[in-house]
Amino acid sequence: MTAVNLGIPTKRHDHEIEPLAPRRTTRQLNVGGVLVGGGAPVSVQSMTTTRTSDIGATLQQIAELTATGCQIVRVACPTQDDADALKVIAKQSQIPVIADIHFQPKYVFAAIDAGCAAVRVNPGNIKQFDDRVGEIARAAKDAGTPIRIGVNAGSLDKRLLQKYGKATPEALVESALWEASLFEEHDFRDIKISVKHNDPVVMIKAYRLLSEQCEYPLHLGVTEAGPAFQGTIKSAAAFGALLAEGIGDTIRVSLSAPPVEEVKVGNQILESLGLRERGLEIVSCPSCGRAQVDVYTLAEQVTAGLEGLPVPLRVAVMGCVVNGPGEAREADLGVASGNGKGQIFVKGEVIRTVPESQIVETLIEEALKLAEEMGAELPEELRGLVGPVVKVH
């Protein structure tokens, strides 16, 4: 009998995923040591919610963002006190700091002088911005400071609003490319561009159009995306569509939520698309009438127990015998549950069967063993959990 090729991977537990599309070719910027564009990995950004003039609070929030996986942070600079604080913040931050400038061109120069890794300018709401581009270009070029031209639907140049009637994709792109051309006239090209809109459909169309017309790296964002749930869905949909086409070099998820939540969502989006090495991944069934255990609680408890695990690990938490064994076998670690007990799989093999009450502690124990085998330095709060587990058959 001739063997039939079922297309099963020959290398099990391989977490590498082929990209959905080649990355768009762009210029590359160095933003305080983080490369953006030109084939560099897509980076995750966020923005502090503190008053920048409160240096201690701002640095504390930056530290929290850094610990969550943020790579670049933006700080608002609406006042002179904020501008005065930039030098200390830029020097003491663990990650590159971008100054966010609106309305007052003088703060652009203050941010450059303070040593910020980059400056974001919003041409639509800076008075007589076009007249100051030459000065800004010279100062930024002398300091080696990249500029982000950040066009927002809510603050589009009045001239373009009159021309298009509203913030259409074409209006957003025309604004960005016009401002970029002014910098180019002064031989300044260390630019990245964003064209943000609160509607993911308009935003996607704008970035597609922009990517066809320039080679600058693009910063993706759905502006004013909304509360955590709604904003996460909007951002995931928009970023997923663009990143799957190779469009986008750095991202910021805008949520009406603590900024660490933005970073968590951003990292998860990149991991889900195979654009970043996956960390802890919980594969769990949605539950149904076949489930014989409380899958929701099991999955939540395993996730909470392994928070901070510093290795790429896929853990399957399954509630019935239909898909459970297959999913558990294909994960690094998993459980197929039923009849008040669970079969524990490690690297595709059943290692023990435990009562339902011991499933969570056993999965955590085995996950930590795998992490140590992979050479991970476990966080202190997890080290004490590694120990012998009594086999129950």
N, C-alpha and C positions, 0 to 999 in steps of 0.2 A: 504494500500500500504506500502510495506517495505521501510524504509528510506535507501537511498544509502549514504555511507560514502565517501565524496569527498576528504577526507584528509586535510580539512581546519584546520589550527591551532586553538585551542580553546583559546589561549592567544594571542590576537592581539597586534601589536606594540612591540613584544618582539624582542630585537636586539641581543639576544644571539644566537650564531650559534654553532652547534656541530662541533668539529674539524674533518677535512677530514681523519686524521689518528692519531694514538697515537704518541706522541712525542718520539723520540729515547732516550733511556736511556743513560745518560752520567755522567761523573764526573762533579762536580760543582766547579766553581771558584768564588772568590770574587774580582771583579775588582773595587777597590776603593769604595766599597759600592753597586755596581751593581752586582747582582748575574747573572752568565752566565752558562747555562747548568743545568743539574740535575732537570729539570722540571721548572726552572725559566722562566718567560716570555721572548720571543725573543726581544733582545734589538737592537736599531738602533744607528749606529756609522757614523761618517764622519771624514774628515781630513781638517785641516786648509790649506789655500793657501798662507798665509803670510810667511815671513821669521821668523822663530821662534826666532831669535835674536832680532827682533823688538817686544819687550814684550807688549807694548801698543796695537799695531795693532793685535797681536795674541790673546790677552785677549778680545779685542773688538769683534773679529770674533767668539771666543768661546761663548761670551755672546749672539750673534745673533743666533748661532747654538742651544744654550740651550733654547732660547725663542721659537725656531721652533720645539722643541721636541727631539733634539739630547740627547742621554744618556751617550755616551762615545765619546771622541774626540782624534784623533791621530795627533801628530805634528812631522814634519820632523826634523831630527838632523844630517845634513851632515857636520857641521863644529864645531869647538871648541866654537865659539861664541854662536851657537845654544845650545850646551850642557850646557854652563854657564847660559843660560836663563831658563833652565828647572825647577830649584828649585822655582823660583818666580812664573812661570806659573802654576806648579803643585799645589802650595799652594793657589793661588788666583782664579784658575778656579772653576766655580760652578759645573762642572761635572768631572769625572775621566779623567786623561790625560794619554795617551799611547805614549811613545817615539818610533819613527820609525827609526830603525837603519839599515844602509847598509854600507858595505865596512870596517868600522873601529870598531873592537871589543871594543876599549877603551870607546866608547860612550855608550855601554851597561852598563858598570860599572858606568859611570857618571849619566845615567838615573836612575839607582837603587839608587845611593847615593842621587839624587835630590828628591826622594820620589815619582816618577811617579807611577801611579796605576798599570801599566804593561809595558812590553817592547816587541815590535815586532822585530824579527830578521829575516833576509832573508839569510839562510845558503848558497844559491847559489852564492852570491856575497860578502861574508865576507871572507877575506883571512885567510886560516888556521883555519876556524871556528871550525872544529871538534877537533882541538887541544886545543881550549879554552873552550870547553863545561864544563869541570870540574870546572873551575874557575867561570864561569857564573852561573852554578847551585848552587855553594856554596853561592855566593853573593846574588842571588835571593832568595834562601831558607832562609838565615839569615834575609833578609829584608821582607820576605813574599810577594815577587813580582812575579806575574804570568808572564809567557813567552808565546807569540804567535809565533809559527813557521809558518812563512808566505812564502810559496813556490809560485813563479810566473813563468808562462810559459816563459816570456821574460828574466828571469835571472836564469834559471835552471842550476844546477851543471853540469859542462862540462863532468864529468864522465858519468852522466846519459844521456846526449845528445848523447854521443858516443854510449852508449849501445842501446838506443831506436831510434836514428836517428832524433827525434824531441820530442816536449813536449806532449807526449801522456798522457792519464789519468793514465796509469800504471806508467809512469815516474814520474809524479807529486806526486802520492801517495807513491811510493818507496822513494823518496827524503824526504817527510815529516816524514814517519815512521822511516826511518833511523836516522834522527836527533832526533826524540823523544826517540828512543832506547838509544842514547848516553846520554840523560838527565836521563833516567831511570837507567842507570848504576850508576849514582851518587845519586840515590834515590830522584830524583826530578820529580814530576808529576803534578805540577800546570801549566798545558800546555793547550793551545787551538791551533787549527790547521786551516790553510786555504790553499787551493790548487787552485789558481785563474788562469783563462785562459780567453782570449778575445772572444772565441767561446763558446756560451752557451751550445752547445751539448757536447763538450769536458769537459767543467766545470761540467755539470750535471753528466756525467759518472764518473768523478774523485771523486766527493763527494759521490756518491753512493758506489763506490768501497772503499773509505776511511771509510765510516760509517760502513761497514761490518767488518773492520779490527781493529778498535780501539774504545775505550769508551771516548775519549777526546771530549770536546765540540768543535763544528765546527763554524768557522766564514765564512759566505758566501760572495762571491764577484765575479762579472764578471769584470776582470781588463781591463783597457782601453776600457770601453764599448762604448765610443764615445760621440758625441754631445747630448744635452738634450733629443731630441725625440728618436733617435736611442738607446741611452744608457738606457733610461727608458724602452723601449720595451724589449731589451735584458735582463735587470735585472729582470723585472717583469716575463718574460717567465721562466728564469732559477730559480729564487727564488720560483716562484709559483710551479714549478714541484717538487722541493726538499722539500719545507715546507709542501706541500700537502702530502708528504710521511713521515712527521715527522722528516726530516733531516734539521738541522740548528738551531743554538742557538743565534747567533748575526749576524747582516747583515750590509754591507756598499754598497750603490749604488754609483758606480764610474761614474761621469759625467764630461764632459768638459763644466762645468757650475758652477755658484756660489755654494758653499757647502750647503747653506740652501736648495737649490733645491734637493740635494741628500737626505736630511733628510725628506723633504716633500714626495718624492717618496717612500722612505723606509717605512715611517709611513702609507702611503696609501696602500702599498702592504700588510702590516700586517693587517690593518683594513679590506681590501677586503677579506682576507682569514679567518677572524674571529679570528685572533691571537692577536688582540688588540681591546679594546672597541672602537667602531666607534665614531668619532666626528660628525661634520656636514657632512651629505651625501646628495647630490643633485641627485635626480632621475629625469632625463629629457629625453624626447623622441628625437630620432635622426632627427625628422621632416620628412615630406613626403608631397605628394600632397594633403593629407587630412587636413593638418595643416591650421588653420585659423588665427593664430597669429605668431609673430616672436619668436619662441621658443628659438633660439640661444641667442638673446639679453636678453630675460626674464631670462634665466638660468644664464647668465653671470652677470647680474645686481643683482640677488638674492644672488649669490655666493659672489660677491664683498661686498654687503651690510651686509652679515652675517659673514664676515671674523673675526676670533678671538672669535667666539661664543664658550664658554667652556663647551658645553654639547653634548651628543650623540643625534642628531636630524636628522630624515630623512624627507627631503622636496621634494615633487614631483612637477615638473613643466611640465605640459602636454599640448599639442597643439591641441588636437581634442577630439571628443566625443567617439572614438572607445575604446582606452585603458585608456583615461584620467580619467574618474570617478573611475574606479577600482584602478588604481595606486594611485590616490590622496586619496582615501578612506583608503588604506592600509598603507599609510605613516602617520607620526605624524601630518604632515601639508602638504597641497597640493592645487593645482589649476587645474581645468579642464577647458580649454579655448575654446571659439568658438563664432562666430557671434559678435565679438567686446567686449566680456565680459568674466568674469571668475567666476566659482563657487569655493569658498574658503572652503576647508575641514579642520577641526581640529579634530583629533582623530576619524576619520571616519564619522563625521557628517558635513553636509553643514551648515555653520554659516552665510554666506552672499553671495551675488552676486555683483560684482563690475565691473565698466568699465575697459576695457583693460589698460587704462592709470593709473589705481590705483592698478593693480595686484601686482607690485613689492613692493610698500610701504605697502600694506596690509599684504603680506606674511612676510615681515621683522618685522612689528609690532606684528603679531601673534607669530612669532618665538621667539621674545624677551619676550613676555608674558609667553610662555611655559617655556623658560629658567629660568625666575624668579620663576615660580611655582615649578620648579625642584630644587630651592635653589641655582642657579648659581650666582656667583658674576660677574656681567657684566663688561667688560672693559669700561672705562670712555667714550670712543668715541661712545659706543652703548647705554649708559644709557639714553642719551637725546632723543633717538628715540622712547622710550616707552611713549605712550600717547593714548588718545582716538581716535578711528577711526570712521568716520561717516559711518553709514551703507547705502549702495546704493542698492536698489532693482529694 
